Amino acid sequence: MRSAIFAAALLIATTLCLSTVKRPIGSPRLVSVEELADYNEICPPEPASHNRSMIAALEENNLFAAFTETSVRAEGDTADVTRPPVRTIKDTYPIYSSVAVDPLRDEVVLQDTNLFGIKIFSRLENTPSDVEAAKPKRVIQGPKTLNEYNNGLYIDPKTGNIHTVAMDTADSMLVFPGGADGDVAPIRKLNTPHRNFATAANEEKGEIYITIQYPPKVMVYRKEANADEKPLRVLEGPHTLLYDTHGIALDVKRNLMFVGTWGNASDHKVAGTGRFYPPSINVYPLDASGDTAPLRVIQGPKTQLDWAGGMKLDPDTQEIYVANDVGNSILVFRETDAGNVAPSRIIKGSKTGLNHPAGISIDTMNKEFWVSNMGNSSATCYSLKANGDAAPVRTIRSAPVGRQSVKFGKPQAVAYDSKREQYLVPN
């Protein structure tokens, strides 16, 4: 039965696609026809009792409806022919990739990579369980903002200006004024290499650091850089041991730079050179540039590093806080750590509310740190002394309690498992 329907569908689709019909100028044309596998390989013959008219089978199963729109073969430019979907799978809630706390203005800023916006909440927001979602104070969102798959939030402590970098489809650092709201254009747009991830700033020297995932590097610009301005210096090269660069933290007092890597390596100019190294935190001089080797490396199974994203340094305790995405944990290392060392503290467990933590921000003024969770549209706040399965002090929640994000970042393919009736979507 199914084989008959399938064959008929192929026959009708081919006939309609290859037939010449009346068409307006500039309408779609057939671009290519690829040879199908032998029909008996796709649908083996069925018992004679199942042999029926293919047309009758199509009518009975209402499969003619799929071909009710006119398919055309025409001269002119290729165009898309679209139909409204029967169903849509999408996430209508935020996915928070990054967080930055502004203690001077009592605000928490969250980067939403799903709805392409920046949401600003009160620092004291603690969403009640009977409320579907917290209401932000302001939202920077809309086509004028140029905000897409952004990350790496940084807030200027003096002006409140918000810095954010594009991770994927755009190549830029955007800067919005403190207090920005609605569909507003950035006050500056710095053109950068592709695949940014994180930012950190040296306020004393007026410099901003941006990590580039691949080819891996750290770019250092003037903090006020704009348009096509070139970097002051670049850290890159085989001796740097930068492999898929992500988080970054600076110790301005001790002149140190900490850079997180995922370990994926290859020469993008030479096919077949891909390699996998253990993830690491590499330590460099603050002013390192060129092909500079790290001073030391934190790396090995004891570290529990697993797709570590945002990193921040507590300058008072000399501790490095790491948002450990796949590990569903926050790892805390001593600044002097090296080699295969275990974290001094691990925040992890069912009480923590952590769900694919991706961003982190330290608030030394209030002795707290904030985490953005990509898995459940939330940001969670903890004491700087938190350890183990510690419950958050406060939670900003932008989706119903218990809701799990579908975690669509930028899906480019889909497959259907008919046996289990499931869609498989690589992210």
RASULKA-V169367 format. One record per run of one state. SS is the DSSP state (alpha for helix, beta for strand, coil for the rest). FROM is the first residue (numbers start at 0). TO is the last residue. If there is no record, write none. Layout:
ss = [SS;SS]
from = [FROM;FROM]
to = [TO;TO]
This chain:
ss = [coil;alpha;coil;alpha;coil;alpha;coil;alpha;coil;alpha;coil;beta;coil;beta;coil;beta;coil;beta;coil;alpha;coil;beta;coil;beta;coil;beta;coil;beta;coil;beta;coil;beta;coil;beta;coil;beta;coil;beta;coil;beta;coil;alpha;coil;beta;coil;beta;coil;beta;coil;beta;coil;beta;coil;beta;coil;beta;coil;alpha;coil;beta;coil;beta;coil;beta;coil;beta;coil;beta;coil;beta;coil;beta;coil;beta;coil;beta;coil;beta;coil;beta;coil;beta;coil]
from = [0;1;18;38;42;47;50;53;60;62;67;95;102;106;112;116;122;137;141;142;145;149;155;161;166;171;176;181;182;187;191;195;202;206;212;216;222;226;227;232;235;237;240;244;251;255;261;263;265;274;276;279;285;289;290;295;299;300;303;307;314;318;324;328;334;338;339;344;347;356;363;367;373;377;383;387;388;393;397;414;417;421;424]
to = [0;17;37;41;46;49;52;59;61;66;94;101;105;111;115;121;136;140;141;144;148;154;160;165;170;175;180;181;186;190;194;201;205;211;215;221;225;226;231;234;236;239;243;250;254;260;262;264;273;275;278;284;288;289;294;298;299;302;306;313;317;323;327;333;337;338;343;346;355;362;366;372;376;382;386;387;392;396;413;416;420;423;426]
